[in-house]
């Protein structure tokens, strides 16, 4: 049965180093509001946002009758010298989730998004000259596989790759290239509907294409008008977020009803995580979380 979760990023708890970090809402409030608005699970959020002691983490999650289903791990995969550090981080996060009693959780591996100036400035409008070079692709793919294999061997935890705007795997072509270079038994795909649309694709197309590799799904809506407004003002990825490029579910151009039907067709039977990325201190997270949950209920989930 498909289950619906939310994540700390919907409350502005992001992995990026931002000036607004001081405005982050505490994890207790985030978990309380995830529970109060009708969700069944959460992701871990940035390292240190939630407790890093396994017993403390288990207690906080379980006392709200929630599940912890994964953790976002950003790594600079383009740099071979950063791969071992990426392995260490992924192992550390996996150890926490495993020892906290969440052995079925996932590592949601991603690029070190928002750190490359060109990709960050041009999120949603990437041209061929901004993409990885031929010799960099194997380095990138090998790094992703190395991390996935280490996590699987050590803790039996699976890894999915999260394509993400402002990183090096954003466009449909880039996703296809990474999937073609990696072992389908080792590295799955986290389909993020909003990032796929922002990156220039139609998320409906990717579901059947990667039916056997979609092990995790993020529901995020996409507002093309906000993206265009940001482009017109030469805004970067963070400017697009401020302008509301990831809007409430049902208020953008993603056809979630069709996507749910397609997920059922491929017999996807796992978590869908609602993510409405905002910056710290921005918007009304609990109100949006409630609205997003009510919207999904109208679609039968």
Secondary structure, DSSP 8 states (H G I E B T S, - for coil): --EEEE-GGGGT--SS--GGGGG---HHHHHHHHHHTT--EEE--STTTS--SHHHHHHHHHTTT-EEEEEEEEE-TT-GGGHHHHHHHHHHHHHHHHHTT-TT-EEEEEE-TT-SHHHHHTTT---GGGS--HHHHHHHHHHHHHHHHHHHHHH--EEEEE--TTSSS-SHHHHHHHHHHS-TTTEEEEEEHHHHHHTT--HHHHHHHTTTTEEEEEE----HHHHHHHHHTT--HHHHHHTTSS--TTSSS--HHHHHHHHHHTT--SEEEE-----TT-S-HHHHHHHHHHHHHHTT-
